[in-house]
């Protein structure tokens, strides 16, 4: 026990420091001569002090014991979950191990339960996008998809949507892998492929449990997509996520999964694409007059020759650890499926054609929403996720 005490203290300090620093993930990475520790803060990895190689085995075993993972199995990836108490508040962590050439890498995702109680307004969704989105999630049936890459806040948006529509008179059932946040008043099902409880099998079962609203963690394959589409067409509100670059691509992606185009057009009511951009620190951001039109991304509605805008840029202070950013804000692209888009989906039109029709119907792209949040001082031109990167990927 005396030998273990320093290891226990080290692991406790590692987790406590990460929570204090508002990290979303802790990476423990074995190297040849030491163990690298990194925290992901506001979407960016920051290297912390490296640990000696001698404590590598002890640290990983300690985390595995806390997460109820088999400490004897080191050859294959494993998953677990642990809880700690920080400042009187319970904090859950999702743990994943991965064998590497220098030992097992451990990633701990810090699950902030306050995220599950957020309202849509807290996510930074602008009034125009909220109006378009709320019309669709208040319908009694249909399908709403939230798309974006891993870590773009899709689950948070879906939980915030559930918070808006959940009430005692309706039956809400979710199917997730894993169940990250426990929400009172909602029936949450954990997928267990080893026991035969896949997304498709769980979805079939819960449709017999008289649901009004179904939240499906992810549409991963054609079978799941088919059942979800049929559920949306038979009087259920279905919320789910999909991995696509932008909102129009979601329709073409479903058709690629061998779903009949007329079913896609009829079932899908709304697609929200999103990314996360770093939010400027409110204590140190400084005003900056754009000096050259070349700094302004193309296709954001800026008219060449107009007066150049004044925006904010990061400076760095003690509160934001010198980065100039503190927290993150979501950028949204909300596409409501109208008759024209439905007709294009049935005709197997390309994502580009659907995007043009959606923009003609008033949809603002991710890039436009990012630029609007630059102009209102929420983020900066320099933040690549808010402007230029989005311009390239959708």
GIPE-V486539 format. One record per residue. N is the residue number from 1. RES is the residue in one small letter. OMEGA is omega in radians with two decimals (* if undefined). Layout:
n=N res=RES omega=OMEGA
n=N res=RES omega=OMEGA
This chain:
n=1 res=x omega=3.13
n=2 res=x omega=3.12
n=3 res=x omega=-3.10
n=4 res=x omega=-3.01
n=5 res=x omega=3.12
n=6 res=x omega=3.11
n=7 res=x omega=3.13
n=8 res=x omega=3.14
n=9 res=x omega=-3.13
n=10 res=x omega=-3.13
n=11 res=x omega=3.12
n=12 res=x omega=-3.14
n=13 res=x omega=3.14
n=14 res=x omega=-3.10
n=15 res=x omega=-3.13
n=16 res=x omega=-3.13
n=17 res=x omega=-3.14
n=18 res=x omega=3.14
n=19 res=x omega=3.13
n=20 res=x omega=-3.11
n=21 res=x omega=-3.14
n=22 res=x omega=3.13
n=23 res=x omega=3.06
n=24 res=x omega=-3.12
n=25 res=x omega=3.01
n=26 res=x omega=3.11
n=27 res=x omega=3.05
n=28 res=x omega=-2.94
n=29 res=x omega=3.10
n=30 res=x omega=3.04
n=31 res=x omega=-3.07
n=32 res=x omega=-3.03
n=33 res=x omega=-3.14
n=34 res=x omega=3.11
n=35 res=x omega=-3.11
n=36 res=x omega=3.10
n=37 res=x omega=3.12
n=38 res=x omega=3.07
n=39 res=x omega=3.01
n=40 res=x omega=-3.12
n=41 res=x omega=-3.11
n=42 res=x omega=3.05
n=43 res=x omega=-3.10
n=44 res=x omega=3.13
n=45 res=x omega=3.09
n=46 res=x omega=-3.11
n=47 res=x omega=3.08
n=48 res=x omega=-3.13
n=49 res=x omega=3.13
n=50 res=x omega=-3.14
n=51 res=x omega=3.12
n=52 res=x omega=-3.14
n=53 res=x omega=-3.06
n=54 res=x omega=-3.09
n=55 res=x omega=-3.08
n=56 res=x omega=-3.10
n=57 res=x omega=-3.12
n=58 res=x omega=-3.12
n=59 res=x omega=-3.10
n=60 res=x omega=3.11
n=61 res=x omega=3.12
n=62 res=x omega=-3.14
n=63 res=x omega=3.13
n=64 res=x omega=3.11
n=65 res=x omega=3.13
n=66 res=x omega=-3.07
n=67 res=x omega=3.13
n=68 res=x omega=3.11
n=69 res=x omega=-3.14
n=70 res=x omega=-3.08
n=71 res=x omega=-3.13
n=72 res=x omega=-3.11
n=73 res=x omega=-3.11
n=74 res=x omega=-3.02
n=75 res=x omega=-3.12
n=76 res=x omega=-3.13
n=77 res=x omega=3.10
n=78 res=x omega=3.13
n=79 res=x omega=3.08
n=80 res=x omega=-3.10
n=81 res=x omega=3.08
n=82 res=x omega=3.12
n=83 res=x omega=3.05
n=84 res=x omega=3.07
n=85 res=x omega=-3.13
n=86 res=x omega=-3.10
n=87 res=x omega=3.10
n=88 res=x omega=-3.12
n=89 res=x omega=3.13
n=90 res=x omega=3.12
n=91 res=x omega=3.12
n=92 res=x omega=3.07
n=93 res=x omega=3.05
n=94 res=x omega=-3.02
n=95 res=x omega=3.07
n=96 res=x omega=3.09
n=97 res=x omega=-3.13
n=98 res=x omega=3.14
n=99 res=x omega=3.05
n=100 res=x omega=-3.09
n=101 res=x omega=-3.12
n=102 res=x omega=-3.12
n=103 res=x omega=-3.08
n=104 res=x omega=3.02
n=105 res=x omega=3.12
n=106 res=x omega=3.04
n=107 res=x omega=3.11
n=108 res=x omega=3.09
n=109 res=x omega=3.14
n=110 res=x omega=-3.08
n=111 res=x omega=-3.13
n=112 res=x omega=-3.07
n=113 res=x omega=3.10
n=114 res=x omega=3.11
n=115 res=x omega=-3.09
n=116 res=x omega=-3.12
n=117 res=x omega=-3.13
n=118 res=x omega=2.99
n=119 res=x omega=-3.11
n=120 res=x omega=3.13
n=121 res=x omega=-3.13
n=122 res=x omega=-3.07
n=123 res=x omega=3.11
n=124 res=x omega=3.13
n=125 res=x omega=-3.07
n=126 res=x omega=-2.98
n=127 res=x omega=-3.11
n=128 res=x omega=3.14
n=129 res=x omega=3.13
n=130 res=x omega=-3.14
n=131 res=x omega=-3.13
n=132 res=x omega=-3.10
n=133 res=x omega=-3.05
n=134 res=x omega=3.08
n=135 res=x omega=-3.06
n=136 res=x omega=-3.09
n=137 res=x omega=3.06
n=138 res=x omega=3.07
n=139 res=x omega=-3.11
n=140 res=x omega=-3.14
n=141 res=x omega=-3.10
n=142 res=x omega=-3.09
n=143 res=x omega=3.06
n=144 res=x omega=-3.13
n=145 res=x omega=3.01
n=146 res=x omega=-3.06
n=147 res=x omega=3.13
n=148 res=x omega=-3.14
n=149 res=x omega=3.09
n=150 res=x omega=3.09
n=151 res=x omega=-3.12
n=152 res=x omega=3.06
n=153 res=x omega=-3.12
n=154 res=x omega=-3.12
n=155 res=x omega=3.13
n=156 res=x omega=3.12
n=157 res=x omega=3.14
n=158 res=x omega=3.10
n=159 res=x omega=3.12
n=160 res=x omega=3.09
n=161 res=x omega=3.10
n=162 res=x omega=3.13
n=163 res=x omega=3.13
n=164 res=x omega=-3.00
n=165 res=x omega=-3.09
n=166 res=x omega=3.07
n=167 res=x omega=-3.02
n=168 res=x omega=-3.05
n=169 res=x omega=-3.10
n=170 res=x omega=-3.13
n=171 res=x omega=-3.13
n=172 res=x omega=3.10
n=173 res=x omega=3.10
n=174 res=x omega=3.00
n=175 res=x omega=-3.01
n=176 res=x omega=3.09
n=177 res=x omega=-0.11
n=178 res=x omega=3.00
n=179 res=x omega=-3.04
n=180 res=x omega=-3.09
n=181 res=x omega=3.09
n=182 res=x omega=-3.10
n=183 res=x omega=3.13
n=184 res=x omega=3.09
n=185 res=x omega=-3.12
n=186 res=x omega=3.12
n=187 res=x omega=-3.07
n=188 res=x omega=-3.11
n=189 res=x omega=3.11
n=190 res=x omega=3.10
n=191 res=x omega=3.12
n=192 res=x omega=-3.07
n=193 res=x omega=-3.14
n=194 res=x omega=3.13
n=195 res=x omega=3.13
n=196 res=x omega=-3.13
n=197 res=x omega=3.08
n=198 res=x omega=3.09
n=199 res=x omega=-3.09
n=200 res=x omega=-3.13
n=201 res=x omega=3.14
n=202 res=x omega=-3.12
n=203 res=x omega=3.09
n=204 res=x omega=-3.09
n=205 res=x omega=-3.05
n=206 res=x omega=3.07
n=207 res=x omega=3.05
n=208 res=x omega=-3.12
n=209 res=x omega=3.04
n=210 res=x omega=3.11
n=211 res=x omega=2.96
n=212 res=x omega=3.14
n=213 res=x omega=3.12
n=214 res=x omega=3.02
n=215 res=x omega=-3.13
n=216 res=x omega=-3.03
n=217 res=x omega=-3.11
n=218 res=x omega=3.00
n=219 res=x omega=-3.02
n=220 res=x omega=-3.06
n=221 res=x omega=-3.09
n=222 res=x omega=-3.12
n=223 res=x omega=3.11
n=224 res=x omega=-3.13
n=225 res=x omega=-3.11
n=226 res=x omega=-3.13
n=227 res=x omega=-3.14
n=228 res=x omega=3.12
n=229 res=x omega=-3.14
n=230 res=x omega=3.09
n=231 res=x omega=-3.13
n=232 res=x omega=-3.11
n=233 res=x omega=-3.09
n=234 res=x omega=2.96
n=235 res=x omega=3.09
n=236 res=x omega=2.98
n=237 res=x omega=-3.08
n=238 res=x omega=3.07
n=239 res=x omega=3.13
n=240 res=x omega=3.12
n=241 res=x omega=-3.13
n=242 res=x omega=3.14
n=243 res=x omega=3.00
n=244 res=x omega=-3.09
n=245 res=x omega=-3.10
n=246 res=x omega=-3.06
n=247 res=x omega=-3.12
n=248 res=x omega=-3.12
n=249 res=x omega=-3.11
n=250 res=x omega=-3.12
n=251 res=x omega=-3.14
n=252 res=x omega=3.12
n=253 res=x omega=3.11
n=254 res=x omega=3.12
n=255 res=x omega=3.07
n=256 res=x omega=3.10
n=257 res=x omega=3.11
n=258 res=x omega=2.99
n=259 res=x omega=-3.14
n=260 res=x omega=-3.09
n=261 res=x omega=-3.12
n=262 res=x omega=3.07
n=263 res=x omega=3.11
n=264 res=x omega=-3.12
n=265 res=x omega=-3.10
n=266 res=x omega=-2.99
n=267 res=x omega=-3.03
n=268 res=x omega=3.13
n=269 res=x omega=-3.02
n=270 res=x omega=3.05
n=271 res=x omega=3.09
n=272 res=x omega=3.01
n=273 res=x omega=3.13
n=274 res=x omega=3.02
n=275 res=x omega=3.05
n=276 res=x omega=3.04
n=277 res=x omega=3.10
n=278 res=x omega=-3.12
n=279 res=x omega=3.13
n=280 res=x omega=3.07
n=281 res=x omega=-3.07
n=282 res=x omega=-3.07
n=283 res=x omega=-3.04
n=284 res=x omega=-3.14
n=285 res=x omega=-3.09
n=286 res=x omega=3.12
n=287 res=x omega=-3.11
n=288 res=x omega=3.10
n=289 res=x omega=3.13
n=290 res=x omega=-3.03
n=291 res=x omega=-3.04
n=292 res=x omega=3.13
n=293 res=x omega=-3.13
n=294 res=x omega=3.11
n=295 res=x omega=-3.09
n=296 res=x omega=3.14
n=297 res=x omega=3.10
n=298 res=x omega=3.04
n=299 res=x omega=3.08
n=300 res=x omega=3.11
n=301 res=x omega=3.12
n=302 res=x omega=-3.13
n=303 res=x omega=-3.14
n=304 res=x omega=-3.12
n=305 res=x omega=3.09
n=306 res=x omega=3.08
n=307 res=x omega=-3.12
n=308 res=x omega=-3.03
n=309 res=x omega=2.99
n=310 res=x omega=-3.11
n=311 res=x omega=3.08
n=312 res=x omega=3.08
n=313 res=x omega=-3.09
n=314 res=x omega=3.07
n=315 res=x omega=-3.13
n=316 res=x omega=3.09
n=317 res=x omega=-3.09
n=318 res=x omega=-3.07
n=319 res=x omega=-3.13
n=320 res=x omega=3.13
n=321 res=x omega=3.06
n=322 res=x omega=-3.09
n=323 res=x omega=-3.07
n=324 res=x omega=-3.13
n=325 res=x omega=3.08
n=326 res=x omega=-3.10
n=327 res=x omega=3.14
n=328 res=x omega=3.13
n=329 res=x omega=-3.14
n=330 res=x omega=2.99
n=331 res=x omega=-3.00
n=332 res=x omega=3.01
n=333 res=x omega=-3.04
n=334 res=x omega=-3.14
n=335 res=x omega=3.03
n=336 res=x omega=-3.11
n=337 res=x omega=3.10
n=338 res=x omega=-3.08
n=339 res=x omega=-3.11
n=340 res=x omega=3.13
n=341 res=x omega=3.10
n=342 res=x omega=3.13
n=343 res=x omega=3.11
n=344 res=x omega=3.13
n=345 res=x omega=3.13
n=346 res=x omega=-3.14
n=347 res=x omega=-3.12
n=348 res=x omega=3.11
n=349 res=x omega=3.14
n=350 res=x omega=3.11
n=351 res=x omega=-3.14
n=352 res=x omega=3.11
n=353 res=x omega=3.11
n=354 res=x omega=3.14
n=355 res=x omega=3.13
n=356 res=x omega=3.13
n=357 res=x omega=-3.14
n=358 res=x omega=3.13
n=359 res=x omega=3.06
n=360 res=x omega=3.14
n=361 res=x omega=3.07
n=362 res=x omega=3.13
n=363 res=x omega=3.03
n=364 res=x omega=-3.11
n=365 res=x omega=3.05
n=366 res=x omega=-3.13
n=367 res=x omega=3.12
n=368 res=x omega=3.14
n=369 res=x omega=3.08
n=370 res=x omega=-3.14
n=371 res=x omega=3.09
n=372 res=x omega=-3.13
n=373 res=x omega=2.95
n=374 res=x omega=-3.09
n=375 res=x omega=3.14
n=376 res=x omega=3.03
n=377 res=x omega=-3.12
n=378 res=x omega=3.13
n=379 res=x omega=-3.01
n=380 res=x omega=3.07
n=381 res=x omega=-3.09
n=382 res=x omega=-3.11
n=383 res=x omega=-2.99
n=384 res=x omega=-3.10
n=385 res=x omega=-3.05
n=386 res=x omega=-3.04
n=387 res=x omega=-2.90
n=388 res=x omega=-3.12
n=389 res=x omega=3.13
n=390 res=x omega=3.11
n=391 res=x omega=-3.11
n=392 res=x omega=-3.00
n=393 res=x omega=3.10
n=394 res=x omega=*
